[in-house]
Amino acid sequence: MSDRVAILGTPFDRLDLRAAVARILERFDEGRRTFVITANPEFVMIARRDTEVARLAHEAELVVADGTGVALGARILGDPLARVPGRVLVDALVPELARREASVFLLGAAPGVAERAAAVLRRREPGLRVAGAYAGDAGDDVDTAARVRASAPDVLFVAFGMPKQERWIARNLASLPSVRLVIGVGGVFDQLAGLRRVPPAFLHRVGLEWLWRLAMEPSRWRRQRVLPIFALLVLRQRLVGR
């Protein structure tokens, strides 16, 4: 059996949260660079029509299932995947990074949000070393990368939204020699900063975070229109596979 499940061409690692954290930390401790993509159905649908995004998913060291849609797709294919949302992954990693005295840079979101998110992480984990926090610009490969490079962080969380964050990482990672771990985290800074409410734990357990986000941000319905198409395409993949 392959270590990855291919959903409409996008590969996902067969790891639950605990295993994903363990693999990331193992590679980190060994000094190996790790690019993590937290992919949801929207990412998969973009990768179907964008060869560059598809290539990034295949080249990333780790691709985890961010949310219920991907987990449902894997179940339709008869090859279940555990959900590893970016928010939960960051929460699980930060204490371990603090224990290792790793330095972290928060890049992205609206001006001031990364700084607020960094302050929250410091309160949670006083031992965490925050190398910097900066809104930056997803289209800027000069000043933004220079800010990160000058801070020389061990870990970089990028919150430009997908797939802008993955594109930025792919273009600039080679010029950031200190970075051993980089993760595209989407709206995690907004949640840490209190700009978006975190779904109750019971909704996470039953896989209804998407419904919570839709209720909190009704405009998300435009983005979620791809979900029925995603499900139908996955069903077709299952039938063709048979």
C-alpha positions in Angstrom: 0.0 0.0 0.0 1.3 3.5 -0.9 2.0 5.9 1.9 -0.3 8.4 0.2 -3.9 8.5 -1.0 -4.5 10.2 -4.3 -7.8 12.2 -4.4 -8.5 13.6 -7.8 -4.7 13.6 -8.4 -3.7 15.3 -5.2 -1.6 13.1 -2.9 -2.4 13.0 0.9 -0.3 11.3 3.5 -1.8 8.5 5.5 -1.2 10.2 8.9 -3.4 11.3 11.7 -2.6 14.4 13.8 -0.3 12.5 16.2 1.6 10.8 13.4 1.9 14.0 11.4 3.4 15.9 14.4 5.8 13.0 15.1 7.0 12.9 11.5 7.4 16.7 11.3 9.4 16.8 14.6 11.5 13.8 13.5 12.5 15.6 10.4 13.0 18.8 12.3 15.3 17.2 14.8 17.3 15.6 12.0 17.8 19.0 10.4 15.7 18.1 7.3 13.6 20.7 5.6 9.9 20.1 5.6 7.2 21.8 3.5 3.7 21.0 4.8 0.5 21.7 2.8 -2.8 21.6 4.6 -5.1 20.8 1.7 -8.9 21.0 1.6 -11.3 20.3 -1.3 -10.8 23.8 -2.7 -7.1 23.1 -3.0 -7.7 19.8 -4.7 -10.0 21.5 -7.3 -7.5 24.2 -8.0 -4.8 21.6 -8.5 -7.0 19.8 -11.1 -6.8 22.9 -13.3 -3.4 24.4 -12.3 -0.4 22.3 -13.1 1.9 24.4 -10.8 -0.3 23.8 -7.8 -0.5 20.1 -8.6 3.3 19.9 -8.8 3.7 21.6 -5.4 1.4 19.0 -3.8 3.5 16.2 -5.3 6.8 17.8 -4.2 5.8 18.8 -0.7 7.2 16.6 2.0 3.8 16.4 3.7 0.2 16.9 2.6 -2.4 16.5 5.2 -6.2 16.5 5.0 -7.4 19.9 6.2 -11.1 19.3 6.9 -14.1 17.1 6.5 -14.4 17.3 2.7 -11.1 15.5 2.0 -11.8 12.9 4.7 -15.2 12.3 3.2 -13.6 12.0 -0.3 -11.1 9.4 1.0 -14.0 7.5 2.6 -15.8 7.4 -0.7 -12.7 5.9 -2.3 -12.6 3.3 0.4 -9.3 4.6 1.7 -10.0 6.6 4.9 -7.9 9.6 6.0 -7.7 11.3 9.3 -8.5 15.1 9.5 -5.5 17.2 10.3 -6.7 20.9 10.2 -4.1 23.5 10.1 -5.4 25.2 13.2 -5.1 21.9 15.2 -1.7 21.1 13.7 -0.3 24.5 14.8 -1.7 24.1 18.3 0.0 20.7 18.6 3.3 21.8 17.2 3.9 25.0 19.1 4.5 23.4 22.6 7.0 21.0 21.0 8.7 23.8 19.1 8.9 25.8 22.4 10.6 22.9 24.1 13.1 22.7 21.4 13.7 26.5 21.7 13.0 26.8 18.0 12.4 30.3 16.6 9.2 30.9 14.7 8.2 33.6 12.1 4.5 34.4 11.4 4.0 35.8 7.9 0.8 36.9 6.3 -2.8 37.9 7.1 -3.9 41.5 7.4 -1.6 44.2 8.8 -1.2 43.7 12.6 -2.8 40.3 12.7 0.4 38.2 12.7 1.7 40.3 15.6 -1.5 39.7 17.6 -1.3 36.0 16.8 2.3 35.9 17.9 1.4 37.5 21.2 -1.2 34.9 21.8 1.3 32.1 21.1 3.8 33.7 23.5 1.2 33.8 26.3 0.4 30.1 25.7 4.0 29.1 25.5 6.3 31.6 27.2 9.3 29.7 26.1 8.4 30.1 22.4 11.0 32.2 20.5 9.2 34.5 18.0 11.7 35.6 15.4 9.2 38.0 13.8 5.7 38.7 12.6 4.8 40.5 9.4 1.8 40.9 7.1 4.0 40.9 4.0 2.7 40.5 0.5 2.0 37.3 -1.3 3.2 38.9 -4.6 6.4 40.3 -3.1 9.5 38.1 -3.5 12.0 40.8 -2.4 11.0 42.8 0.7 8.9 40.0 2.3 11.5 37.3 1.8 14.2 39.7 3.0 12.3 40.3 6.3 12.1 36.6 6.9 15.7 35.9 5.9 17.0 38.7 8.2 15.2 37.1 11.2 16.7 33.6 10.4 13.8 31.6 11.9 13.7 27.8 12.2 10.0 27.7 11.5 7.8 29.7 9.1 4.0 29.8 9.3 2.6 31.5 6.1 -1.0 32.8 6.1 -1.6 34.2 2.6 -4.5 31.9 1.9 -4.2 29.0 -0.5 -2.8 28.6 -3.1 -1.0 32.0 -2.8 0.8 30.8 0.3 2.0 27.6 -1.3 3.2 29.5 -4.4 5.1 32.0 -2.3 6.7 29.3 -0.3 7.8 27.4 -3.4 9.3 30.6 -5.0 11.2 31.7 -1.9 12.1 28.7 0.3 15.4 28.2 -1.4 16.5 31.7 -0.4 15.6 31.1 3.3 18.4 28.9 4.5 17.5 28.9 8.2 14.0 27.6 7.7 13.6 23.9 8.5 9.8 23.8 8.7 7.3 25.8 6.7 3.6 25.4 6.7 0.8 27.2 4.8 -1.7 27.9 7.6 -4.5 29.8 5.9 -6.8 31.6 8.4 -5.0 30.4 11.5 -3.6 33.8 12.5 -7.1 35.3 12.3 -8.3 32.6 14.7 -5.4 33.1 17.1 -5.9 36.9 17.0 -9.6 36.5 17.9 -10.9 37.8 14.5 -12.5 34.5 13.8 -14.2 32.4 16.4 -12.8 28.9 16.8 -15.4 26.2 16.3 -16.5 24.3 19.5 -14.6 21.1 20.1 -17.7 18.9 19.6 -18.2 20.3 16.1 -14.6 19.5 15.3 -15.1 15.9 16.6 -18.1 15.3 14.4 -16.6 17.0 11.3 -18.9 20.0 11.1 -16.3 22.8 11.3 -17.2 23.7 7.7 -20.8 24.4 8.8 -19.6 26.6 11.7 -17.4 28.6 9.4 -20.3 29.1 6.9 -22.5 30.3 9.7 -19.9 32.7 10.9 -18.9 33.9 7.4 -21.9 33.5 5.1 -19.9 34.8 2.2 -17.9 31.5 2.2 -20.8 29.9 0.3 -19.1 31.0 -2.9 -16.0 29.1 -2.1 -18.0 26.1 -0.9 -19.9 25.7 -4.2 -17.0 23.4 -5.3 -17.9 20.9 -2.6 -20.8 19.1 -4.5 -18.6 19.0 -7.6 -15.7 17.7 -5.6 -17.9 14.9 -4.2 -19.2 13.9 -7.6 -15.8 13.8 -9.1 -14.5 11.6 -6.2 -17.5 9.3 -6.7 -16.6 9.0 -10.4 -12.9 8.2 -9.4 -14.2 5.4 -7.2 -16.4 4.0 -10.0 -13.7 4.2 -12.6 -11.2 2.7 -10.2 -13.4 -0.3 -9.9 
